[in-house]
Amino acid sequence: MTHTLRSTRRNFLRQSLFAAGALTLLPSVAMSASEPVRIQRLNWAGIRLVAGKTTMLIDPIKTDIWGGSSPYPLVELDVPEGRTYALITHTHGDHFDTPGLQFLLGERGRVICSTDEAAYIASQGLKVIPVEPYHIAQRGPFTVVPLPAIDGLGDSQVSWLVDVGGRRYLHAGDTLWHGAWRQWGAVYGPFDTVFLPINGARQADDPPSEIPISLTPEQAVDAAILVRAQRLVPIHYGYSDPGSYDEYPDALNVLKQVAERRNVKVDIVTPGDWLD
């Protein structure tokens, strides 16, 4: 492919995203120095971001869906003060905890989700704010954009771009590899932190497949490079059910080795801990 053709494709992508409602420079609500962004890693793929009196949860799990077999204790989650929102990447049970969300959101909280998932989530007794792919939603100091991703089982999924106080984050649920990482980096990057799955899971199905249904450690490092991330926080790892749900062997150590070789900063954050 020639340089001219690549440039033409990048320009076409930018124009397409702008037509869909996306902006290269996302509007951000100013925050004072007394209101820093605080980020906590929750269980599995969950993340909590707190800015001022607004809490943004991403794929929070409050229920022990692992039946006591999770390698980490369940992070205690209480109803946050102020306004609370939850971003959902997709509605698989390890990312969408209905009773947990009902408790955490109460009457005032809302689930922000892709339009594809809105009807189902609302049917679970939750109040929803549906957002079209590449379109912007603003709540408090948070600006969020759903970016189309690919689910390993063929179900609807998005990754969430979150901009708050001029800091930009990407949460990629349990997506598998796709071709948009470089494009996202060109249009939306650089990112301060990306939260990417690394367990490269293989799930027993009939007929069987040897293709992972989520990012492998090598792919996560490559994705972080392509979106121009300052650091990578791995999520969605640490559980295997041999013969049924097999995690990539030694995923965390492989991630560290590949990231060191490719000069990518990785922060390993234990569920319950807050990021620096």
C-alpha positions in Angstrom: 0.0 0.0 0.0 1.5 3.4 -1.0 1.9 6.3 1.4 -0.6 8.3 -0.6 -3.2 5.6 -0.2 -2.6 5.3 3.5 -3.0 9.1 4.0 -6.2 9.0 2.0 -7.6 6.3 4.2 -6.7 8.1 7.4 -8.3 11.3 6.1 -11.4 9.4 5.1 -11.6 7.8 8.6 -11.3 11.2 10.3 -14.1 12.7 8.1 -16.3 9.6 8.8 -15.8 9.9 12.5 -16.6 13.6 12.5 -19.7 13.0 10.5 -20.8 10.4 13.1 -20.5 13.0 15.8 -17.0 12.3 17.1 -14.5 15.1 17.9 -10.8 15.0 17.9 -10.7 17.5 20.8 -13.4 16.3 23.2 -15.0 19.0 25.3 -13.9 18.8 28.9 -15.3 20.4 32.0 -12.7 22.3 33.9 -11.7 20.9 37.3 -10.0 22.6 40.1 -6.7 21.3 41.6 -8.7 20.3 44.7 -10.7 17.9 42.6 -8.2 15.3 41.2 -9.3 12.3 39.2 -9.0 9.2 41.4 -9.0 5.7 39.8 -9.5 2.4 41.5 -9.2 -1.0 40.0 -12.2 -3.2 40.8 -12.5 -7.0 40.3 -12.0 -8.6 36.9 -12.5 -5.7 34.3 -14.0 -3.2 36.7 -12.8 0.3 37.1 -14.0 3.2 39.3 -13.2 6.9 38.4 -14.1 9.6 40.9 -14.0 13.3 40.1 -15.5 15.8 42.5 -18.9 14.5 43.5 -19.3 12.4 40.4 -18.5 8.7 40.2 -18.1 6.8 36.9 -18.0 3.0 37.2 -17.0 0.8 34.3 -18.1 -2.9 34.2 -18.4 -3.0 38.0 -18.9 -6.5 39.6 -20.3 -6.5 43.2 -21.5 -10.1 43.2 -19.2 -13.1 43.6 -19.8 -14.6 40.1 -16.8 -16.9 40.5 -18.2 -18.9 43.4 -15.2 -18.2 45.6 -12.7 -19.2 43.0 -11.5 -15.7 42.1 -7.8 -15.2 43.0 -8.6 -11.8 44.6 -11.1 -11.0 47.3 -14.2 -9.2 46.2 -13.8 -5.5 46.4 -16.3 -3.9 48.7 -18.5 -1.4 46.9 -20.9 0.9 48.7 -23.3 3.5 47.2 -21.1 6.4 46.2 -21.9 10.0 47.3 -23.1 12.4 44.7 -24.1 11.3 41.2 -23.2 7.9 40.0 -23.1 6.5 36.4 -22.0 3.1 35.1 -20.5 2.5 31.7 -21.1 -1.0 30.4 -19.0 -2.5 27.6 -21.4 -5.4 27.1 -23.9 -7.6 29.0 -22.0 -10.8 29.6 -22.2 -11.8 33.3 -18.6 -11.0 34.1 -19.1 -7.4 33.0 -22.8 -6.7 33.7 -23.9 -7.4 37.3 -27.6 -6.6 37.4 -28.1 -6.8 41.2 -24.8 -5.0 41.8 -25.8 -2.1 39.5 -29.3 -1.8 41.0 -27.6 -1.4 44.4 -24.9 1.0 43.3 -27.0 3.2 41.1 -30.2 3.3 43.2 -32.9 5.6 41.8 -30.7 8.5 40.7 -27.9 6.6 39.0 -27.9 5.7 35.3 -26.3 3.1 33.0 -24.6 4.7 30.0 -24.5 2.1 27.2 -24.5 1.6 23.5 -27.8 1.9 21.8 -27.6 -1.8 20.9 -27.7 -2.9 24.5 -30.1 -0.2 25.9 -33.4 -2.1 25.6 -32.0 -5.2 27.3 -30.4 -3.2 30.1 -33.6 -1.2 30.7 -35.5 -4.5 30.8 -33.4 -5.4 33.9 -34.9 -2.5 35.9 -32.1 -0.1 35.3 -32.4 3.5 34.0 -30.3 3.9 30.8 -28.7 6.6 28.7 -28.2 5.1 25.3 -25.3 6.6 23.1 -24.6 5.9 19.5 -21.1 4.7 18.5 -18.7 7.6 18.2 -21.2 10.1 19.8 -20.5 12.0 22.9 -22.2 12.0 26.3 -21.4 14.4 29.1 -22.2 13.9 32.8 -20.6 16.1 35.4 -16.9 16.5 34.5 -16.9 13.3 32.4 -17.1 13.1 28.7 -17.5 9.6 27.3 -17.6 8.1 23.8 -18.5 4.5 22.9 -16.1 3.0 20.3 -17.2 -0.1 18.5 -15.3 -3.3 19.5 -15.5 -7.0 18.7 -16.7 -9.6 21.1 -15.2 -13.0 20.9 -18.6 -14.6 21.0 -20.2 -12.3 18.3 -22.2 -10.3 20.8 -22.5 -6.5 20.8 -19.6 -4.7 22.6 -18.0 -1.3 22.8 -14.8 0.2 24.3 -15.2 3.4 26.3 -13.2 6.5 25.8 -13.4 8.6 29.0 -12.1 12.2 29.1 -12.1 14.0 32.4 -10.2 17.1 33.4 -8.1 16.9 30.3 -7.0 13.4 31.0 -8.0 10.6 28.6 -8.6 7.0 29.2 -9.6 3.9 27.2 -11.4 0.8 28.7 -11.6 -2.1 26.3 -13.8 -4.6 28.1 -12.8 -8.0 26.9 -12.5 -7.2 23.2 -10.4 -9.3 20.9 -8.0 -7.8 18.4 -9.3 -5.6 15.6 -8.0 -3.1 13.1 -9.1 0.2 14.7 -6.4 0.7 17.3 -4.1 2.8 15.1 -7.1 4.8 13.9 -8.2 5.5 17.5 -4.7 6.6 18.3 -4.6 9.0 15.3 -8.0 10.5 16.0 -8.3 10.4 19.8 -4.8 9.8 21.2 -2.7 10.1 23.1 -4.2 8.4 26.1 -3.0 8.8 29.6 -4.0 5.2 30.6 -5.5 2.3 28.8 -7.2 -0.6 30.6 -6.9 -3.6 28.4 -7.8 -7.3 28.8 -4.8 -9.6 28.6 -6.0 -13.2 29.4 -6.4 -14.3 25.7 -9.1 -16.7 26.8 -10.1 -19.8 24.9 -13.6 -21.0 25.6 -14.8 -24.5 25.0 -17.4 -24.5 22.2 -18.6 -26.9 19.5 -17.0 -26.8 17.1 -13.8 -25.8 19.0 -11.7 -22.8 18.0 -8.0 -22.1 18.9 -8.5 -18.3 18.4 -8.6 -16.4 21.7 -11.8 -14.5 22.5 -10.0 -11.6 24.1 -6.7 -9.8 23.7 -3.5 -11.8 24.4 -0.6 -10.1 26.4 1.2 -9.4 23.1 -1.8 -7.9 21.5 -2.6 -5.7 24.5 0.9 -4.2 24.3 0.6 -3.6 20.6 -2.8 -2.0 21.1 -1.3 0.3 23.8 1.4 1.4 21.4 -1.0 2.0 18.5 -3.4 4.2 20.6 -0.4 6.1 21.9 -0.9 5.3 25.6 1.4 6.6 28.3 0.7 3.5 30.4 -1.1 0.2 30.3 -3.1 -1.3 33.2 -4.0 -4.9 32.6 -7.5 -6.1 33.4 -9.6 -9.2 32.8 -7.1 -11.9 33.9 -6.4 -14.3 36.8 -9.1 -16.9 36.3 -9.2 -20.2 34.5 -11.5 -23.2 34.4 -9.4 -25.8 32.6 -11.1 -27.4 29.7 -13.9 -24.8 29.7 -12.3 -21.4 30.0 -8.6 -21.4 29.6 -6.5 -18.3 30.2 -3.4 -17.5 28.3 -0.5 -19.3 30.1 1.4 -17.0 32.6 -0.4 -14.0 31.0 0.9 -11.4 33.5 4.5 -12.3 33.2 4.3 -12.5 29.5 2.8 -9.0 29.5 5.7 -7.7 31.6 8.3 -9.2 29.3 6.7 -8.0 26.1 6.1 -4.5 27.5 9.7 -4.2 28.7 11.0 -5.2 25.2 8.7 -2.7 23.5 9.2 0.1 26.0 5.6 0.2 27.2 5.0 1.3 30.8 2.8 -1.2 32.6 1.2 -0.7 36.0 0.0 -3.9 37.7 -2.8 -2.8 40.0 -4.4 -5.3 42.5 -8.2 -5.1 42.7 -9.1 -2.7 45.4 -6.0 -0.6 45.0 -6.0 3.0 43.7 -3.8 4.1 40.8 -1.0 6.6 41.5 
